[in-house]
Amino acid sequence: MRRWLGVTFSAALVAGVLSGCGTPAGTDGDLTDDWRPVAEARQFVPQAGECHVIAEATAYLTSHQPVDCAKPHLVETFHIGTFTGEIAARPIPPRVGSAAMRVAFADCDARAKTFVGGEWRGARLSVQVAPTSPPGWSGGSRWYRCDLLELAAGGTGGAVADPVVPRTGTLRGVLKAPSSLTFTCGEENRWGNLEPVACGKPHRFEYAGIWTAPDGRYDDATKDEDAIHAKCRTVIARYAKVPVDGMLRYRTGTTYRFPSEEAWARGDRGVRCWFWSGGRKLTRSIAGGGTRALPVN
């Protein structure tokens, strides 16, 4: 947090000719025509609605051990997409962090908003894409999994990995109504992490929304902190309904959470922005409060 002010198999059938023996009654003498045909080998494909206890974006059949979503799990698969066109024609699946994977992430991103009923970045959630494994790709599979994960409360920006926590129950429609996952107001704990606080209780932080960072290298995107704070001030201005002008920097402080390096590699470019009071504690939300809520200081 930075603050600103197949299976394949071989079956060998060996038929011996028994001399001196006739054809048994009720048979035609052909030992093979009564065998049922072997079913065609089918590719492994995961299913939407499955939950998993392995958080990594792995899609190997050997690690595919779905559990009932009513039981503790780390990942929920909410959609199965398909690589097409030039990407599907490649000899190996796209690697994590590649432009091809960002195309799949954009699909999962949009579908996640529909699935949970709102902007998932406005809650303790993250999205990841799990592509077909190399063996599966070689066998003809071109699917990818869209997964949702619940993140721990608090946390700091710039973490290498997202702090995923176990949960029970599906995330379908979870943001259609007030949820404990949704970011609202908050206060720092002793380690500098934001913890949720009811907006009617004393607090100095409030979640305002996101802005989308431009594509590029992670280190380059995160180094200009002044520019990030400026973007977040604009987000806060829209949230509180105050003018975006030269006085805005005197109305609000800012803090933000950049996507983790892991999330950035997956394709996430959403920067979460919080209002920061600068020290004074508030007991109400600044949402739509205008200049009365955010006076010039």
C-alpha positions in Angstrom: 0.0 0.0 0.0 1.6 3.3 -1.0 0.2 6.5 0.3 0.4 10.0 -1.1 -0.3 13.7 1.4 -5.1 -41.1 -24.7 -5.0 -42.9 -22.5 -3.7 -45.0 -25.5 -3.5 -48.8 -25.3 -2.6 -51.8 -27.4 -4.8 -54.9 -27.3 -3.5 -58.1 -28.9 -5.9 -60.8 -29.5 -4.3 -64.1 -30.3 -6.6 -66.7 -31.7 -5.4 -70.3 -31.7 -6.8 -72.8 -34.1 -7.6 -76.0 -32.2 -7.2 -78.9 -34.5 -9.8 -81.5 -34.4 -12.4 -79.3 -32.7 -15.6 -78.2 -34.4 -17.5 -75.0 -34.0 -19.4 -74.9 -30.7 -23.1 -75.0 -30.9 -24.7 -71.5 -31.1 -21.6 -69.8 -32.4 -20.5 -68.8 -35.9 -16.8 -69.6 -35.5 -15.7 -65.9 -35.6 -14.2 -65.0 -32.3 -14.0 -61.2 -33.0 -17.3 -60.0 -34.4 -19.1 -60.2 -31.0 -16.6 -57.7 -29.3 -18.0 -54.3 -28.6 -16.1 -51.5 -30.5 -13.7 -49.5 -28.4 -14.9 -46.1 -27.6 -13.1 -43.2 -29.2 -10.6 -41.5 -26.8 -12.0 -38.2 -25.4 -10.0 -35.2 -24.3 -10.1 -34.1 -20.7 -12.1 -30.9 -20.3 -12.8 -29.2 -16.9 -16.3 -27.9 -16.1 -17.6 -24.6 -15.0 -18.9 -24.8 -11.5 -16.1 -26.9 -10.2 -14.0 -25.8 -7.2 -10.4 -26.7 -6.4 -8.1 -26.8 -3.4 -5.0 -26.0 -5.6 -4.7 -22.2 -6.1 -2.1 -22.3 -8.8 -3.2 -21.9 -12.4 -2.5 -25.5 -13.2 -4.6 -27.5 -15.7 -2.9 -30.9 -15.7 -5.3 -33.9 -15.5 -3.1 -35.3 -12.6 -3.8 -32.3 -10.5 -7.5 -32.0 -11.4 -9.2 -32.9 -8.2 -12.4 -30.8 -8.0 -14.4 -30.6 -4.7 -18.0 -29.5 -3.9 -18.0 -25.7 -3.7 -19.9 -26.0 -0.4 -16.7 -27.4 1.0 -13.5 -25.4 1.7 -11.6 -24.5 -1.5 -9.3 -21.9 -2.9 -10.4 -21.6 -6.5 -13.8 -21.5 -8.3 -14.0 -22.2 -12.0 -16.8 -20.1 -13.4 -16.2 -20.4 -17.2 -14.4 -22.5 -19.8 -13.2 -20.6 -22.8 -11.6 -21.7 -26.0 -8.4 -20.4 -27.8 -9.1 -19.8 -31.5 -7.4 -18.5 -34.6 -3.7 -18.0 -34.7 -3.3 -18.8 -31.0 -5.0 -22.2 -31.4 -2.7 -23.0 -34.3 0.4 -22.8 -32.2 2.2 -26.0 -31.3 2.3 -25.2 -27.6 -0.1 -23.4 -25.2 0.5 -19.7 -24.5 2.7 -19.0 -21.5 1.5 -17.0 -18.5 2.3 -13.4 -19.0 2.2 -13.5 -22.8 0.0 -11.3 -25.0 -2.0 -14.4 -26.0 -2.9 -15.1 -22.3 -3.9 -11.5 -21.8 -6.6 -12.0 -24.5 -7.9 -14.9 -22.5 -7.7 -12.8 -19.3 -9.8 -10.1 -20.9 -12.5 -12.6 -21.6 -12.4 -14.0 -18.0 -12.4 -10.4 -16.6 -15.6 -9.5 -18.4 -17.3 -12.8 -17.6 -16.3 -12.5 -13.9 -18.1 -9.2 -13.6 -21.3 -10.8 -14.8 -20.8 -13.9 -12.7 -20.3 -12.1 -9.4 -22.7 -9.3 -10.2 -20.3 -6.3 -10.2 -16.8 -5.1 -10.6 -14.7 -7.8 -8.9 -11.8 -5.5 -8.3 -14.1 -3.6 -5.9 -13.9 -6.6 -3.6 -11.4 -9.0 -2.1 -11.3 -11.1 -5.3 -8.9 -11.9 -8.1 -9.2 -13.6 -11.5 -6.8 -16.0 -13.1 -6.6 -18.0 -16.3 -5.5 -21.7 -16.4 -4.7 -22.9 -19.9 -4.6 -26.4 -21.2 -1.5 -28.3 -20.2 1.2 -29.0 -22.9 0.2 -32.7 -23.1 -3.4 -31.7 -23.5 -2.6 -29.1 -26.1 -0.6 -31.7 -28.1 -3.7 -33.9 -27.9 -5.9 -31.3 -29.4 -7.4 -29.4 -26.4 -7.6 -25.7 -26.7 -9.6 -24.7 -23.6 -8.8 -22.4 -20.7 -10.3 -22.1 -17.3 -11.5 -18.8 -15.8 -11.0 -19.0 -12.1 -12.0 -16.7 -9.2 -10.1 -16.5 -5.9 -10.8 -14.8 -2.6 -8.0 -12.6 -1.2 -7.2 -12.0 2.5 -8.3 -8.8 4.1 -5.6 -6.1 4.2 -2.4 -7.0 2.4 0.1 -4.7 0.8 0.6 -3.5 -2.8 3.3 -4.9 -4.9 3.2 -8.4 -3.4 4.7 -11.1 -5.7 1.7 -13.4 -5.1 -1.9 -12.7 -4.1 -2.8 -13.7 -0.5 -5.5 -16.3 -1.4 -7.6 -17.6 1.5 -10.0 -20.7 1.7 -13.7 -20.1 1.4 -16.9 -22.1 1.2 -19.8 -21.5 -1.1 -20.0 -20.2 -4.7 -19.2 -16.6 -5.6 -22.0 -16.4 -8.1 -23.9 -13.2 -7.6 -22.0 -12.4 -4.4 -21.7 -8.6 -5.3 -25.4 -8.1 -6.2 -26.0 -7.3 -2.5 -23.9 -5.9 0.3 -21.1 -8.3 1.0 -18.2 -8.7 3.5 -16.0 -9.0 0.4 -16.7 -5.5 -0.8 -14.3 -2.7 -0.1 -15.8 0.2 1.8 -14.1 2.2 4.5 -11.0 1.1 6.4 -8.3 1.8 8.8 -4.6 0.8 9.0 -3.6 -1.9 11.5 -0.2 -2.0 13.2 1.5 -3.5 10.2 0.2 -0.8 7.8 -2.4 -3.0 6.2 -6.0 -1.8 5.6 -8.7 -3.5 7.6 -12.4 -3.0 6.9 -14.3 -0.5 9.2 -18.0 0.4 9.0 -18.2 3.9 7.4 -20.2 5.1 10.4 -17.2 4.4 12.7 -14.0 6.5 12.8 -11.8 5.8 9.8 -9.4 7.5 7.5 -9.6 5.5 4.3 -12.4 4.7 1.8 -12.4 2.7 -1.4 -13.2 4.9 -4.4 -12.7 2.7 -7.5 -10.1 1.7 -10.0 -8.2 3.1 -13.0 -6.6 1.0 -15.7 -2.9 1.2 -16.0 -1.3 1.1 -19.5 0.3 -2.1 -20.7 4.0 -2.5 -20.2 6.6 -3.9 -17.9 5.6 -4.1 -14.2 8.6 -2.3 -12.9 8.0 0.6 -15.3 4.3 0.8 -14.5 4.9 1.0 -10.7 7.8 3.4 -10.5 6.0 6.7 -11.2 4.1 6.9 -7.9 3.1 10.6 -8.4 1.4 9.7 -11.6 -0.5 6.9 -10.0 -1.7 9.1 -7.1 -2.8 11.7 -9.7 -4.9 9.1 -11.5 -6.4 8.0 -8.2 -7.3 11.6 -7.3 -9.4 11.7 -10.4 -11.1 8.4 -9.4 -11.8 9.9 -5.9 -13.2 13.1 -7.5 -15.7 11.1 -9.5 -16.7 9.0 -6.5 -17.2 12.1 -4.2 -18.5 14.3 -7.0 -16.0 17.1 -6.7 -14.4 19.1 -9.5 -11.2 17.7 -11.1 -9.2 21.0 -11.0 -6.1 22.5 -9.5 -7.7 22.4 -6.0 -8.3 18.6 -6.0 -4.9 17.8 -4.5 -5.9 19.9 -1.5 -9.2 18.1 -1.0 -8.0 14.5 -0.8 -5.1 12.3 0.0 -4.7 9.0 -1.8 -3.5 5.5 -1.2 -3.6 2.7 -3.7 -3.0 -1.0 -4.3 -1.4 -1.9 -7.5 -2.0 -5.4 -8.9 0.4 -7.9 -7.6 3.3 -8.8 -9.9 1.6 -12.2 -10.3 -1.8 -10.6 -11.2 0.0 -8.2 -13.6 1.5 -11.2 -15.4 -2.0 -12.7 -15.8 -3.2 -9.5 -17.4 -4.7 -7.5 -14.6 -4.2 -3.7 -15.0 -6.7 -2.5 -12.5 -5.3 -0.2 -9.8 -7.5 0.1 -6.7 -7.7 3.6 -5.3 -8.6 4.7 -1.8 -9.4 8.1 -0.4 -7.1 9.0 2.5 -8.1 11.8 4.9 -4.6 12.8 5.7 -5.0 12.1 9.4 -8.5 13.3 10.5 -11.0 10.6 11.2 -14.3 10.6 9.5 -17.6 8.9 10.6 -19.4 8.9 7.3 -18.8 8.0 3.6 -17.6 10.6 1.2 -19.5 9.0 -1.7 -21.4 11.7 -3.6 -20.7 14.2 -0.8 -19.4 16.9 -3.0 -17.3 19.7 -1.7 -18.9 19.6 1.8 -17.5 16.1 2.2 -14.1 17.0 0.7 -13.4 20.7 1.6 -10.1 22.3 0.6 -7.6 21.9 3.4 
